[in-house]
Amino acid sequence: MLNRGKGNVLGVLIDAVDYEGAVEIIVRAAREKKPAAVSALAVHGLMTGALDREQRFRLNHFDLLVPDGQPVRWVLNALYGKKLPDRVYGPNLTLKVCARAAKEGLPVYFYGSTPMIVAALQPALERKFPGLVIAGIEPSKFRRLTPEEKIELTSRIRNSRAALVFVGLGCPRQEIFAYEFRDLLGVPILAVGAAFPFLAGALPQAPEWMQNAGLEWLYRLLTEPRRLWRRYLFLNPAYLLLVALQAMGLSKFSNAGRPPTREILYG
């Protein structure tokens, strides 16, 4: 089990852990009924923190930020000598946590994505993990929640007795959700991005060789060009430029951020 501390990548503090280390941290918090905000960050998620001081503050107050993308892992290794053998990919982390949850009888809750995807996700997970207790599953509202809806959602999840919550709202909405609901729910909240449609079979995953080569972004761009072209064609070059400036010592990236001035309540 690897847990080699945090590394500052463009002001965002990423944990140098492997799957085993991340799963152990999450399951221990679930078992002990302790709140924890967790996210698997690829380049897009990391850049939201690098470019937005309030989002950087949120991310750097998470309990665990794992390197979802190979380019994030490579930078951790290059700048800090972390020697991580692999990334911690959100969909795979979801499967590994579900396997442990099924083994230990920890009920789980899924929040986010579309009604069609969550309808397919539940039977897919139940087939893969027959002992998994799904305490609740509901789609996103794809808008900001009202204060009343926030209270109702909190009550539904708490009353379900879920030991941990998976959130698939897309970045950065899911990280904002985890930050704002962490102490209200009192259990680990995992922001896992595209894990919901991937595991439901609604969205194809990149071939393993593309994932290992750090080219998953290209595969996703080719499969969803209209939705993702701005993200990848602007943020990826910006990431490379800023990382180069950090590596050469030409720019310092503070991890301080700025406390959010208001709640956003994405749902």
N, C-alpha and C positions, 0 to 999 in steps of 0.2 A: 504494500500500500504506500503510495507516494503522497506526501503533503509537504511541499518545499516552500511554503510561505507565499507571499504576494509579490507581484512585480508591477511597477507603474508603467503602463503602456498608454502614452498620450494623456496621462492624468487619471486613468481608470485603473484601479487596483485589481488585477486578475490573479486568482489563486492558481498556483502551480500544483495541481492535484491530478491524479489519474481517476479512472472510473471507480476503482475500489475505494479510494479515499473519499470521493464525493458521495458515493452511496452510503458509506458508513456515517458520514456527518449528517446526511439527511435522515437516515433511518433512526439514528440515535436521537435526534431532535423529535422525530415523530413518536418514538417509543416513550420519551420523557415528557411529551406534550409541551414542548417548548416552541415558541415562534421562531421562524427562520425565513428569510427571503433569499431565494436562490435563482440564478439565471445562467443559462448557457449562452455566452456572447460570441458571436462571429464579428466580422469587420463592421457590418452595419450597426449592430448594437453597441459596439465599442465607440464608434464614431458619433453616435448620438450623445454620449457622455463627453467626448473630446470637444464637441462643438457647442454644447449647451451646458452652462455652469450649473443650472438647477438639476438637470438630468445626471450630471457628474456627481453631484452631492447625493442624489438618491442611490446611484449605483455603488458609491463608495461607502454607503451605510448598509449594503447587503451583507448577509452572513457568508455568502459563497457566490463567487463569480467564476465560472469555469470556462476554459478556452474552447469554445465550440468550433471555431474555425481553425484550419491549419495555419493560415497566416498569423493568427493571434498566438498560437503555440510556437511558431518559428521565431517570432519576435521575443517572446519570453525566454526561449532558449538562447537566442543570439545576444540579447542585452544582459541577461542575468545568469546565464549558464545553468538553467533549471534542468536541462537534460530530460524533458518530458518525452516519453516514447510515442505518445499519441495524443490527439485532442480528446475532449470529452463532448461528444456529439449529442445534442439535445434529444433526438429520437432514441438513440441507443441508451442514454442515461434514463429516459423514461421507462424503457423496457426493463432495465436492470433494477430500477427502484420498484417497479410493479412486481417483479419476481420476488424481491425481498419482502414487499408488503404482503404478497400472497402467502409466502412461507411463514411470516410472523403474525398473520391475522390482523394487519393494519388496514382499516377501511380507507379508501381513497375517493377523492371528488375531482371531477373534471369540469372546468369552466372555460368556455370560449368556442370559437369557430361557428360554423353554420349548423342549422338543425339537421341537414342531410349528413354532414360529416359526423356529428356526435351520435346520430342514429346508427351509423356504420361502425363507429369506434368502439362502442360498448360490446357488441357481440364479438368483434375481432379480438379484443383484449380478453374476454371471457373464454374464448376458444384457446388462446395462447396460455392463459393462466387460470385454470379451472378453479383454483382456490381464492382468486382475487375477489375481495368484497368491494364492489363499487357503491359507495354510500350515496352518490348523487352524480348526475351529469346533466349539464344544460348549456345551450348555445349562448353566444354573445348577443347583446342587443345592438352592437355596432353603433353606439353613441354614448355620450356621457350619461351617467346615472344621476337620477335625482337623489337628494338626501334621503327621501323615504325608501327609494329602491336600494340604496346602500344599506340601510338598516335591515330591510327584508332579505337581501342577499346574505348579509352577515348572519342573520338568524337561521336561514335555511342551511347554510354550511355548518354552523355550530351545532344545530339540532340534529344534523345527519350523523354526528359523532365521527366524522372523517378525521383520520390521523394526519393526513397530508392532502394538499390540494395542487393539482396540475392546472396551469393557466396557459391557454393558447390564444392570445389576443393579437399577436403580431407585435413587432418592436416599433416604437418604445412603449406602446400602450400596456403590454403585459408587465413590464418592469415597473411602470407607474402603479399599476394595480397591486403588485406584490409589495411595493413600498408603502402604499396607503392602507392596505388591509392586513399587513403583517401582524401588528399587535391586536387588532380587532379579532382576528380568527384564532390567534394563539397556537398555530400549527405551522409546519413548514409549507411554504408556497413556492412551487417550482414554475418559473417562466420558461417554457420549452418550445416556443416558436412554432415552426411548421410540423412539429411532432404529431399533432392531431390528424391533419390530412394525410401525412405519410403513413401513419400506423393504421388509419382507416382504409387505406388503399385508394384514396381519392386523388393522390398526387404522386407521380413517379419520383423515385430517388435517383440521384446520379449514380452511375456505375462506381464500384469501389475504387477503381484505378483513378477516376477523376477526383473522388473525395480525397484520396491519399496524396494526390498531386496538388491539392489546393484549388482545383478547378470546378468545384461544385457550383460556384457562382455562375460560371459560364453555362453549365447545364441548365440551371434554373432560369437564367436569362433567355436561353433558347426555348424553354418550355413555357415561360410566362413573360414574353418580351414587353407587352403593353403595360403590365403592372410593375415590372422590375427594372426597366432600362435606366431610369434616372438614378435609382439606388446604386447600381453597379458601375455605370459609366462615369459617375461623378465621385462617389464615395471611395471606390477602390483606388483610383489614382491619388486622391487626397490622402488616403491612409498611407500609401507608400511614400509620398512626399514628407508627411509629418513624421513618420517613423525614421526616415533618413535624417531629418533635422534633429530628432531626439538622439539618434545613434551618434551623430557627429558632435553633439553637445552644443549645437547652434540655437536650440530652443529648449527651454525648461517648461515642463508641463506639470503644473501644480495639481495635486489631488484634492485641494480644498473644496472647490465648487462653491455653490451658494444655496442656502436653504430655500426650498420652494416657497413662494409667497402665497400659494393657494392650493387647495386640493383640485384634482382634475376629475377623478372618479370615472375612469373609463370602464365601460362594461360591454 
